[in-house]
Amino acid sequence: MGKKRGSRFVEEQRKKKRQDQDALLSVGIANLANNVQEGLAESDQETDQSANWEDEEQEYELKPRSLKNEVKDYNALPIKRGGKIERVVKKVESENESESEEEIEEDDEQDKKSNPTEGQLNDENEEDEEEEPDTEEKIMLLKEEIADLVEKLMEEPEENINMLSRLLRMAQSKNPNTSRFSLLALVPAFKTIIPGYRIRPLSDHEKAEKVSKDIQKLRNFEQTLIINYKNYIDLLTELAKNTKNDHLMAQFAVKAACELSASFSHFNYRSDCLLIIIRRVCKPSPKNDSVFSDCIKTLEVLLNEDDAGDISFDIIRLLSKTLRSRKFKVDESVINVFLSANILNDYDPNASEEEKAEKIKLKKKDRVHLSKKERKARKERKEIEEEMRKAELAVSAEEREKFQAEILKMLLKVYLDILRENSERLIASVLEGLARIGHMANFDLLGDFLEVIREIIRNIQTDEKGIGHSESRHVLLGIVTAFALVSNHSQYKVQVDLSSFVDSLYSILYQVSFDADIEFSHKTLRLADPLSNDFKKPSVNVSTKIELLLKALENVFFKSKNGSKVRALAFSKRLTMCLLNTPEKSSIAIIKFMEKLMSRYSEIGGLFSTEDRVANGRFLMDSDVPTRANSEAATVWETLLLENHYSPAIAKGAKKLLARSKEA
């Protein structure tokens, strides 16, 4: 009975399908003819198989079925275009018809997940970022994902080097959290996996030769690492430039560049990484820049710890080029970076070739006698050591000396250009640097430097505002620098007239004595003014003003031929007048200098007494030229006041000066 009922039901279904198909044909849908034929063929197969059905399968046959090509319409979310809201109606085919397409799409999605490309990853990230904002849970998952990638990369870098490319793609994401966390996570990752040597590109011969699996694996790791490292530095460069749109990411990029430069100064693309830092510090107003001090500190540490000269050469070359492009409109601390160059401390540009050869070669009597076989072995050993040195990028003594010469040349040229630019903010730093390395300057540059320094001092003295405390320091630095430049070229037996510098020193003695901070430098613990909005760093770098004053006096009277009896008398009278104003330690130092000066010029003793002494005219106290002040008519009476000074050391020194004058 069950079989008969099933066969009847099948026949009724066949009739119904034929009627529907005839109705469709009558309407004019001819393109469904193939589907109709397939349906007839399937129905014929069903009739053939229906005879073998069992009773258990009849219930499935009696269930209602959905027809093919059944289309349903549904309303999607409205879209706003041009200020108007449009309704969206979409059509969905039946599950049976789109079953094959869905399977293909699922397979494609699985392939994309298993082998994602860069475009697919970026598209997926952008869709997620645009649709939903980051929640706290998503941020935690993102941090865990990045930490997992970095951990795998650190544990087995050669096996998981592809994780580096994935982190780099995440750092380029438009999502700020994704890019920020990935950007910062790459720094410790690079610190772990970057080797201690410089990676060089493979030659064509090396690429063509057959190597073992381990060597091929190492080469793959090195090439992937260097490509991703270059892309990372390029990304940092772009982010560091984009300070207006996203200043926070620019700060992160500069911090990452500082860490990479400090840790991998030996690695590839060192100049590109240093350029990020140098561009950041060479800004007109870095007061509000939170990473400015970090950049300055990084450059100073690199210059101070560099013993070979190659790092210092790159920093000074890039910095001098950037300074000229910015027309020297930078902060004073940028120029002070040059003072940290440790490579020039043991450099002697005037040393002869014989003296240089003696430092390298051994004396003949100290050489050990070697046989012919031993000499051949030593020669081979030297060749191997030379190859190892090149592989390790070690700098030889000759290369180090070349770096020193180039660094000195660049520094002197930058200093001369800044002095010609007459930048008030940078004059003190430049003069401080010239005072340290001025004795190494070439004789050809001597005239240019002296003329520029003389012009700077003249402009300060003729200024209508007068000479302030900072201006007096500039004058002292200029005088000390001028004498330092000339003192090194005494072997040429060329007399250089420095009378203008001596007159400038004599004219500013009063201003220096009135300075309350004459004994302080920037290293002295001083509190900032609480009423001031910003703390102005003093222009002092190494020496205090009293140290510069004593150094200038020493150069005039004891280290050059510019001292004379008339100048000694004039300076002695004005220095004793300054003793009434200077602090205790400065007064003691000036008294010691006057004792030394009196031992060289005995005529100074006559200033302390009027007995047995005939003078023409009177002493011109207001004259700023010592040779025109008629100092022979002067009388030193200030020691009588100094004998009652509150400091016992100063009172004792004044009495000692008076007693020594009587002996003279």
C-alpha positions as CSV (number, residue, x, y, z in Angstrom):
1,M,0.0,0.0,0.0
2,G,2.8,2.4,0.9
3,K,4.4,1.9,-2.5
4,K,1.2,2.5,-4.4
5,R,0.6,5.7,-2.5
6,G,4.2,6.9,-3.2
7,S,3.8,6.2,-6.9
8,R,0.6,8.2,-7.1
9,F,2.1,11.1,-5.3
10,V,5.0,11.2,-7.7
11,E,2.8,11.2,-10.7
12,E,0.8,14.0,-9.3
13,Q,3.9,16.0,-8.7
14,R,5.0,15.4,-12.3
15,K,1.8,16.6,-13.7
16,K,1.9,19.7,-11.6
17,K,5.5,20.5,-12.7
18,R,4.5,20.1,-16.4
19,Q,1.6,22.5,-15.9
20,D,3.9,25.1,-14.3
21,Q,6.4,24.8,-17.1
22,D,3.8,25.2,-19.8
23,A,2.5,28.3,-18.0
24,L,6.0,29.7,-18.0
25,L,6.5,29.0,-21.6
26,S,3.2,30.7,-22.5
27,V,4.3,33.8,-20.7
28,G,7.5,33.9,-22.9
29,I,10.4,32.8,-20.6
30,A,12.3,30.8,-23.1
31,N,15.6,30.9,-21.2
32,L,14.3,28.5,-18.6
33,A,14.1,25.7,-21.1
34,N,17.3,24.1,-20.0
35,N,16.2,24.1,-16.4
36,V,12.9,22.5,-17.4
37,Q,14.7,19.7,-19.2
38,E,16.9,19.1,-16.2
39,G,13.9,19.0,-14.0
40,L,12.2,16.4,-16.3
41,A,15.3,14.3,-16.3
42,E,15.5,14.5,-12.5
43,S,11.9,13.5,-12.2
44,D,12.4,10.5,-14.5
45,Q,15.2,9.4,-12.3
46,E,13.0,9.8,-9.3
47,T,10.4,7.6,-10.8
48,D,12.9,4.9,-11.6
49,Q,14.2,5.0,-8.0
50,S,10.8,5.2,-6.4
51,A,10.2,1.5,-6.9
52,N,13.1,0.6,-4.6
53,W,12.1,2.9,-1.8
54,E,11.3,1.5,1.6
55,D,8.6,2.4,4.0
56,E,11.0,4.4,6.2
57,E,11.8,6.9,3.4
58,Q,8.1,7.7,2.6
59,E,7.8,10.3,5.3
60,Y,10.7,12.3,3.8
61,E,8.9,12.2,0.4
62,L,5.7,13.5,1.8
63,K,7.4,16.7,3.2
64,P,6.7,20.0,1.2
65,R,9.4,21.1,-1.1
66,S,10.5,24.6,-2.3
67,L,10.6,25.2,-6.0
68,K,13.8,26.4,-7.8
69,N,14.3,29.9,-8.9
70,E,12.2,31.1,-6.0
71,V,13.1,34.8,-5.3
72,K,12.4,36.7,-2.2
73,D,12.7,40.4,-1.7
74,Y,13.8,42.1,1.5
75,N,14.5,45.6,2.6
76,A,18.2,46.4,3.5
77,L,19.4,49.4,5.6
78,P,18.7,52.8,3.9
79,I,21.6,54.7,2.5
80,K,22.1,58.5,2.6
81,R,23.4,60.0,-0.6
82,G,23.6,63.7,-1.3
83,G,21.4,64.6,1.7
84,K,18.6,62.2,0.5
85,I,17.7,58.8,2.1
86,E,17.3,56.0,-0.5
87,R,15.6,52.7,0.1
88,V,17.6,49.6,-0.7
89,V,15.8,46.4,-1.9
90,K,17.9,43.3,-2.4
91,K,17.0,39.9,-4.0
92,V,18.0,36.6,-2.5
93,E,17.9,33.4,-4.4
94,S,16.9,30.1,-2.8
95,E,19.4,28.1,-0.9
96,N,19.5,25.2,-3.4
97,E,20.4,27.5,-6.3
98,S,23.1,29.5,-4.5
99,E,24.5,26.5,-2.6
100,S,27.4,26.0,-5.0
101,E,28.3,29.7,-5.0
102,E,28.3,29.8,-1.2
103,E,30.6,26.8,-1.1
104,I,33.0,28.5,-3.5
105,E,33.0,31.7,-1.4
106,E,33.6,29.8,1.8
107,D,36.6,28.1,0.2
108,D,38.0,31.4,-1.0
109,E,37.6,32.9,2.5
110,Q,39.4,29.9,4.0
111,D,42.2,30.4,1.5
112,K,42.4,34.1,2.3
113,K,42.6,33.3,6.0
114,S,45.3,30.7,5.5
115,N,47.4,32.8,3.1
116,P,46.5,36.4,3.6
117,T,48.1,39.0,1.3
118,E,48.9,42.6,2.1
119,G,45.9,44.1,0.3
120,Q,43.5,41.7,1.9
121,L,44.9,42.3,5.4
122,N,44.7,46.1,4.9
123,D,41.1,45.8,3.5
124,E,40.0,43.7,6.4
125,N,41.6,46.0,9.0
126,E,40.1,49.1,7.3
127,E,36.7,47.6,7.3
128,D,36.9,46.7,10.9
129,E,38.3,50.1,11.8
130,E,35.6,52.0,10.0
131,E,32.7,50.0,11.1
132,E,33.2,49.6,14.9
133,P,35.3,51.7,17.3
134,D,37.9,50.0,19.4
135,T,36.6,48.9,22.8
136,E,38.6,48.0,25.8
137,E,38.2,44.3,25.0
138,K,39.4,44.8,21.5
139,I,42.4,46.7,22.6
140,M,43.3,43.9,25.1
141,L,43.0,41.4,22.3
142,L,45.1,43.5,20.0
143,K,47.8,43.8,22.6
144,E,47.8,40.1,23.2
145,E,48.1,39.4,19.5
146,I,51.0,41.8,19.1
147,A,52.7,40.4,22.2
148,D,52.3,36.9,20.7
149,L,53.8,37.9,17.4
150,V,56.8,39.6,19.1
151,E,57.3,36.6,21.4
152,K,57.4,34.2,18.6
153,L,59.8,36.4,16.7
154,M,62.2,36.7,19.7
155,E,62.1,32.9,20.4
156,E,62.9,31.7,16.9
157,P,63.8,34.7,14.7
158,E,64.9,32.6,11.7
159,E,61.8,30.5,11.7
160,N,59.3,33.3,12.4
161,I,60.9,36.1,10.4
162,N,57.6,36.6,8.5
163,M,56.1,37.9,11.7
164,L,58.2,41.0,11.2
165,S,56.4,41.7,7.9
166,R,53.1,41.2,9.6
167,L,53.9,43.6,12.4
168,L,55.1,46.2,9.9
169,R,51.8,46.0,8.0
170,M,50.0,46.5,11.3
171,A,52.1,49.5,12.0
172,Q,50.9,51.0,8.7
173,S,47.3,50.5,9.7
174,K,44.8,53.5,9.7
175,N,43.6,52.4,13.2
176,P,45.6,54.6,15.6
177,N,45.8,51.9,18.3
178,T,47.0,49.2,15.9
179,S,49.6,51.4,14.3
180,R,50.8,52.8,17.7
181,F,51.2,49.5,19.5
182,S,52.8,47.8,16.5
183,L,55.2,50.7,15.9
184,L,56.4,50.6,19.5
185,A,56.5,46.8,19.7
186,L,58.9,46.6,16.7
187,V,61.6,48.4,18.6
188,P,62.3,45.7,21.2
189,A,61.8,43.1,18.4
190,F,64.6,44.7,16.4
191,K,66.8,45.0,19.5
192,T,66.6,41.3,20.0
193,I,67.1,40.0,16.4
194,I,69.5,42.5,14.8
195,P,73.0,40.9,14.7
196,G,76.2,42.6,15.8
197,Y,77.5,43.0,12.3
198,R,76.5,44.9,9.2
199,I,74.5,43.0,6.6
200,R,75.9,43.4,3.0
201,P,74.0,42.6,-0.2
202,L,74.7,39.4,-1.9
203,S,76.7,39.4,-5.1
204,D,75.5,37.7,-8.3
205,H,78.1,35.0,-7.9
206,E,76.9,34.3,-4.3
207,K,73.3,34.2,-5.4
208,A,74.1,31.7,-8.2
209,E,76.2,29.3,-6.1
210,K,74.6,26.3,-4.3
211,V,74.8,26.5,-0.5
212,S,73.6,24.3,2.3
213,K,70.1,24.6,3.9
214,D,71.5,26.4,7.0
215,I,73.3,29.0,4.9
216,Q,70.3,29.5,2.7
217,K,68.1,29.9,5.8
218,L,70.5,32.5,7.3
219,R,70.6,34.4,4.0
220,N,66.8,34.4,3.8
221,F,66.7,35.7,7.4
222,E,69.2,38.5,6.8
223,Q,67.6,39.7,3.5
224,T,64.1,39.7,5.1
225,L,65.4,41.5,8.1
226,I,67.2,44.2,6.2
227,I,64.2,44.8,3.9
228,N,61.8,45.2,6.8
229,Y,64.3,47.3,8.8
230,K,64.6,49.7,5.8
231,N,60.8,49.9,5.5
232,Y,60.4,50.6,9.2
233,I,62.9,53.5,9.0
234,D,61.0,54.9,6.0
235,L,57.8,54.6,8.0
236,L,59.4,56.5,10.9
237,T,60.6,59.2,8.6
238,E,57.1,59.7,7.2
239,L,55.5,59.8,10.6
240,A,58.2,62.2,12.0
241,K,57.5,64.7,9.2
242,N,53.7,64.6,9.8
243,T,53.7,66.7,12.9
244,K,50.7,68.8,12.2
245,N,48.2,66.0,11.5
246,D,49.3,63.5,14.2
247,H,51.9,64.9,16.5
248,L,51.6,62.0,18.9
249,M,52.7,59.5,16.3
250,A,55.5,61.8,15.2
251,Q,56.8,61.8,18.8
252,F,56.6,58.0,19.0
253,A,58.5,57.8,15.7
254,V,61.3,60.1,16.9
255,K,61.6,58.1,20.2
256,A,61.9,54.9,18.3
257,A,64.6,56.5,16.1
258,C,66.5,57.6,19.2
259,E,66.5,54.0,20.6
260,L,67.5,52.5,17.3
261,S,70.4,55.0,16.8
262,A,71.7,54.5,20.3
263,S,71.6,50.7,20.1
264,F,72.5,50.0,16.4
265,S,75.0,52.6,15.4
266,H,77.0,49.8,13.7
267,F,74.0,48.5,11.6
268,N,72.8,49.4,8.2
269,Y,70.9,52.7,7.3
270,R,72.5,54.5,10.2
271,S,72.4,57.8,8.4
272,D,68.7,57.5,7.6
273,C,68.0,56.9,11.3
274,L,70.2,59.8,12.4
275,L,68.6,62.1,9.9
276,I,65.2,61.7,11.7
277,I,66.7,62.9,15.0
278,I,68.6,65.8,13.4
279,R,65.6,67.1,11.5
280,R,63.7,67.1,14.8
281,V,66.2,69.1,16.8
282,C,66.8,71.6,14.0
283,K,63.6,73.5,14.7
284,P,63.3,77.2,15.4
285,S,61.4,76.8,18.7
286,P,61.8,73.5,20.4
287,K,60.5,74.7,23.8
288,N,57.2,72.7,23.6
289,D,58.8,69.6,22.1
290,S,58.8,66.8,24.6
291,V,61.3,64.7,22.7
292,F,63.8,67.5,22.0
293,S,65.9,66.7,25.1
294,D,66.0,63.0,24.3
295,C,67.3,63.7,20.8
296,I,70.0,66.0,22.1
297,K,71.0,63.5,24.7
298,T,71.2,60.7,22.1
299,L,73.5,62.8,19.8
300,E,75.7,63.8,22.7
301,V,76.1,60.2,23.9
302,L,76.9,58.9,20.4
303,L,79.6,61.7,19.9
304,N,81.1,61.1,23.3
305,E,81.3,57.3,23.0
306,D,82.6,57.2,19.5
307,D,86.3,56.3,19.4
308,A,86.6,55.4,15.7
309,G,85.3,58.5,14.2
310,D,82.8,57.1,11.6
311,I,79.7,57.9,13.8
312,S,80.9,61.4,14.6
313,F,81.6,62.0,10.9
314,D,78.0,61.0,9.9
315,I,76.4,63.1,12.7
316,I,78.4,66.3,12.1
317,R,78.0,65.9,8.3
318,L,74.2,65.6,8.5
319,L,73.9,68.2,11.2
320,S,76.0,70.8,9.4
321,K,74.0,70.3,6.2
322,T,70.7,70.6,8.0
323,L,71.9,73.8,9.8
324,R,72.7,75.5,6.6
325,S,69.3,74.5,5.0
326,R,67.6,76.0,8.1
327,K,69.8,79.1,7.9
328,F,71.1,78.4,11.5
329,K,67.7,79.2,13.0
330,V,68.1,76.6,15.7
331,D,68.4,76.4,19.5
332,E,71.7,77.0,21.2
333,S,71.9,73.5,22.6
334,V,72.1,72.1,19.0
335,I,75.4,73.9,18.5
336,N,76.6,72.7,21.9
337,V,76.3,69.1,20.6
338,F,79.6,69.7,18.8
339,L,81.3,70.1,22.1
340,S,80.7,66.4,22.9
341,A,82.8,65.2,20.0
342,N,85.5,63.1,21.8
343,I,87.3,62.2,18.6
344,L,89.3,65.4,18.4
345,N,90.8,65.2,21.9
346,D,94.0,63.4,20.7
347,Y,94.2,64.9,17.3
348,D,97.3,66.9,16.3
349,P,96.9,68.3,12.8
350,N,100.3,69.9,12.8
351,A,102.2,66.7,13.5
352,S,104.8,65.7,10.9
353,E,104.7,62.5,9.0
354,E,107.7,61.2,10.9
355,E,106.0,61.7,14.2
356,K,102.9,59.9,12.9
357,A,105.0,57.0,11.6
358,E,106.7,56.7,15.0
359,K,103.4,56.2,16.7
360,I,102.6,53.3,14.4
361,K,105.9,51.6,13.7
362,L,108.2,50.1,16.2
363,K,111.8,51.2,16.5
364,K,114.3,49.0,14.7
365,K,116.0,47.9,17.9
366,D,112.7,46.8,19.4
367,R,111.8,44.5,16.5
368,V,112.1,40.8,17.0
369,H,114.1,38.8,14.4
370,L,111.9,36.5,12.4
371,S,112.9,33.8,10.0
372,K,111.7,33.6,6.4
373,K,109.0,31.1,7.3
374,E,107.8,33.2,10.3
375,R,107.7,36.3,8.1
376,K,105.5,34.5,5.5
377,A,103.2,33.3,8.3
378,R,102.9,36.8,9.8
379,K,102.1,38.2,6.3
380,E,99.3,35.7,5.9
381,R,98.1,36.4,9.4
382,K,97.9,40.1,8.6
383,E,95.9,39.5,5.5
384,I,93.4,37.4,7.5
385,E,93.2,40.1,10.2
386,E,92.6,42.8,7.5
387,E,89.7,40.8,6.1
388,M,88.3,40.3,9.6
389,R,88.6,44.0,10.3
390,K,86.7,44.8,7.1
391,A,84.0,42.3,8.0
392,E,83.7,43.8,11.5
393,L,83.8,47.4,10.1
394,A,86.7,48.2,12.4
395,V,88.4,51.5,11.7
396,S,92.2,51.5,11.3
397,A,94.5,54.2,12.6
398,E,94.8,55.8,9.1
399,E,91.1,55.9,8.6
400,R,90.5,57.3,12.0
401,E,93.0,60.2,11.3
402,K,91.1,60.9,8.0
403,F,87.9,61.1,9.9
404,Q,89.4,63.5,12.4
405,A,90.7,65.8,9.7
406,E,87.3,65.8,7.9
407,I,85.4,66.4,11.2
408,L,87.7,69.3,12.1
409,K,87.3,70.8,8.7
410,M,83.5,70.6,8.8
411,L,83.3,72.1,12.4
412,L,85.5,75.1,11.6
413,K,83.5,75.8,8.4
414,V,80.2,75.6,10.3
415,Y,81.5,77.9,13.0
416,L,82.7,80.4,10.5
417,D,79.4,80.4,8.7
418,I,77.5,81.0,11.9
419,L,79.8,83.9,12.9
420,R,79.2,85.5,9.5
421,E,75.5,85.0,9.9
422,N,75.9,86.9,13.2
423,S,73.2,85.0,15.1
424,E,73.0,86.3,18.6
425,R,71.7,83.1,20.1
426,L,74.5,81.0,18.7
427,I,77.5,83.3,19.1
428,A,78.4,82.1,22.7
429,S,78.2,78.4,21.7
430,V,80.4,79.0,18.6
431,L,83.0,80.9,20.5
432,E,83.1,78.3,23.2
433,G,83.7,75.6,20.5
434,L,86.4,77.7,18.8
435,A,88.1,78.2,22.2
436,R,88.4,74.4,22.4
437,I,89.4,73.5,18.9
438,G,90.7,76.9,17.6
439,H,94.3,75.9,18.1
440,M,93.8,73.2,15.4
441,A,92.6,75.6,12.8
442,N,94.5,76.1,9.6
443,F,96.6,79.2,9.1
444,D,94.5,80.1,6.0
445,L,91.4,80.4,8.1
446,L,93.1,82.5,10.8
447,G,92.5,85.9,9.2
448,D,88.8,85.1,8.5
449,F,88.1,84.1,12.1
450,L,89.9,87.1,13.6
451,E,88.1,89.5,11.3
452,V,84.6,88.0,12.1
453,I,85.3,87.9,15.9
454,R,86.6,91.5,15.8
455,E,83.4,92.6,14.0
456,I,81.2,90.8,16.6
457,I,82.9,92.5,19.5
458,R,82.7,95.9,17.8
459,N,79.0,95.5,17.2
460,I,78.4,94.6,20.9
461,Q,80.4,97.6,22.1
462,T,78.7,100.1,19.8
463,D,75.2,98.9,20.6
464,E,72.9,101.6,22.0
465,K,71.5,99.2,24.6
466,G,74.9,98.9,26.3
467,I,76.8,95.8,27.3
468,G,74.9,93.4,29.5
469,H,75.9,90.3,31.4
470,S,75.4,88.0,28.4
471,E,77.2,90.4,26.0
472,S,80.2,90.7,28.3
473,R,80.5,86.9,28.2
474,H,80.5,87.0,24.4
475,V,83.3,89.6,24.4
476,L,85.3,87.4,26.8
477,L,84.8,84.3,24.7
478,G,85.8,86.2,21.6
479,I,89.0,87.5,23.2
480,V,90.0,84.0,24.5
481,T,89.2,82.5,21.1
482,A,91.3,85.0,19.2
483,F,94.3,84.3,21.4
484,A,93.8,80.6,21.1
485,L,93.7,80.8,17.3
486,V,96.9,82.8,17.2
487,S,98.8,80.9,19.8
488,N,99.0,77.7,17.7
489,H,100.6,79.5,14.7
490,S,103.6,80.9,16.5
491,Q,106.0,78.7,14.6
492,Y,105.3,80.7,11.4
493,K,106.9,83.7,13.1
494,V,104.1,86.0,11.9
495,Q,103.1,88.9,14.2
496,V,99.4,89.3,14.4
497,D,98.1,92.6,15.9
498,L,95.6,91.8,18.7
499,S,95.5,95.4,20.1
500,S,91.8,95.7,19.5
501,F,91.1,92.6,21.6
502,V,93.3,93.9,24.4
503,D,91.4,97.2,24.4
504,S,88.1,95.4,24.5
505,L,89.2,93.4,27.5
506,Y,90.2,96.6,29.3
507,S,86.9,98.2,28.5
508,I,84.6,95.5,30.0
509,L,86.4,95.0,33.3
510,Y,83.8,97.1,35.1
511,Q,80.8,95.2,33.6
512,V,82.3,91.9,34.5
513,S,83.0,93.0,38.1
514,F,79.4,94.1,38.6
515,D,78.0,90.7,37.5
516,A,76.6,88.7,40.4
517,D,76.8,85.4,38.6
518,I,80.5,85.8,37.7
519,E,81.3,82.5,39.6
520,F,78.3,80.5,38.3
521,S,77.8,78.2,35.3
522,H,75.0,76.1,34.1
523,K,76.3,73.1,36.1
524,T,75.9,75.0,39.3
525,L,72.7,74.1,41.2
526,R,70.4,77.1,40.7
527,L,66.7,77.4,41.1
528,A,64.6,78.8,38.3
529,D,62.6,82.0,38.8
530,P,59.2,81.0,40.0
531,L,57.6,84.1,38.4
532,S,59.0,83.2,35.0
533,N,57.0,81.2,32.6
534,D,60.0,79.3,31.1
535,F,63.4,78.7,32.3
536,K,66.1,80.3,30.2
537,K,69.2,78.2,30.1
538,P,72.4,80.3,30.5
539,S,74.8,80.5,27.6
540,V,77.6,79.2,29.8
541,N,78.9,75.8,28.7
542,V,82.1,75.0,30.5
543,S,83.9,78.1,32.0
544,T,82.6,80.8,34.3
545,K,83.1,84.4,33.5
546,I,85.9,84.8,36.1
547,E,87.7,81.8,34.5
548,L,87.4,83.4,31.1
549,L,88.7,86.7,32.5
550,L,91.7,85.2,34.0
551,K,92.4,83.1,30.9
552,A,92.2,86.3,28.8
553,L,94.6,88.2,31.1
554,E,97.0,85.2,31.0
555,N,97.0,85.2,27.2
556,V,97.7,89.0,27.0
557,F,100.6,89.3,29.5
558,F,102.2,85.8,29.6
559,K,101.3,83.8,26.5
560,S,101.8,86.4,23.8
561,K,103.8,89.5,23.0
562,N,100.9,91.9,23.5
563,G,101.8,92.8,27.0
564,S,103.7,96.0,27.8
565,K,104.6,98.2,30.8
566,V,101.9,100.8,29.9
567,R,99.2,98.1,29.6
568,A,100.3,96.4,32.8
569,L,100.0,99.6,34.8
570,A,96.5,100.4,33.3
571,F,95.2,96.9,34.0
572,S,96.6,96.9,37.5
573,K,94.8,100.1,38.4
574,R,91.5,99.0,36.9
575,L,91.7,95.5,38.5
576,T,92.2,96.9,42.0
577,M,89.1,99.0,41.4
578,C,87.2,95.9,40.4
579,L,88.3,94.1,43.6
580,L,85.9,96.4,45.5
581,N,82.9,94.7,43.6
582,T,83.8,91.1,42.9
583,P,82.9,88.2,45.2
584,E,85.3,86.6,47.6
585,K,86.7,83.8,45.4
586,S,87.0,86.0,42.4
587,S,88.8,88.7,44.4
588,I,91.3,86.1,45.7
589,A,92.0,84.9,42.1
590,I,92.6,88.5,40.9
591,I,95.0,89.2,43.7
592,K,97.0,86.1,42.9
593,F,97.2,87.3,39.2
594,M,98.3,90.8,40.3
595,E,101.1,89.2,42.4
596,K,102.3,87.3,39.3
597,L,102.0,90.4,37.1
598,M,104.0,92.4,39.6
599,S,106.8,89.9,39.5
600,R,107.1,90.4,35.8
601,Y,106.6,94.2,35.6
602,S,108.3,95.8,38.6
603,E,107.0,99.2,37.6
604,I,103.6,98.3,39.0
605,G,105.0,98.7,42.6
606,G,105.3,102.5,42.0
607,L,101.5,102.8,41.8
608,F,101.1,101.9,45.5
609,S,103.1,105.0,46.6
610,T,103.5,108.7,45.7
611,E,107.0,109.1,47.2
612,D,110.0,109.7,44.9
613,R,107.7,109.7,41.9
614,V,107.0,112.4,39.3
615,A,104.1,112.1,36.9
616,N,102.9,114.2,34.0
617,G,99.2,115.0,33.8
618,R,96.5,112.9,35.5
619,F,95.1,109.5,35.2
620,L,92.1,109.2,32.8
621,M,89.9,106.8,34.6
622,D,87.1,106.9,32.0
623,S,89.3,106.1,29.1
624,D,88.7,102.6,27.6
625,V,92.1,102.5,25.8
626,P,94.9,101.5,28.2
627,T,97.6,103.3,26.2
628,R,95.7,106.6,26.4
629,A,94.7,106.5,30.0
630,N,98.1,107.9,31.3
631,S,98.3,105.0,33.7
632,E,101.8,106.2,34.9
633,A,100.0,109.0,36.8
634,A,97.6,106.6,38.6
635,T,97.7,105.7,42.3
636,V,96.5,102.4,43.7
637,W,94.8,103.4,47.0
638,E,92.1,100.7,47.0
639,T,94.3,98.3,49.0
640,L,93.7,100.5,52.1
641,L,90.0,99.6,51.8
642,L,90.7,96.0,51.1
643,E,92.7,95.7,54.3
644,N,89.5,96.1,56.2
645,H,87.6,93.5,54.0
646,Y,85.3,91.0,55.8
647,S,87.2,88.1,54.3
648,P,90.6,87.5,56.0
649,A,92.0,86.0,52.8
650,I,91.3,89.2,50.9
651,A,92.6,91.5,53.7
652,K,95.8,89.4,53.9
653,G,96.2,89.5,50.1
654,A,95.9,93.3,50.0
655,K,98.5,93.7,52.7
656,K,100.8,91.3,50.8
657,L,100.4,93.4,47.6
658,L,101.3,96.6,49.5
659,A,104.4,95.0,51.1
660,R,105.6,93.5,47.8
661,S,105.3,96.9,46.1
662,K,107.8,98.4,48.6
663,E,110.2,95.6,47.8
664,A,110.0,96.3,44.1
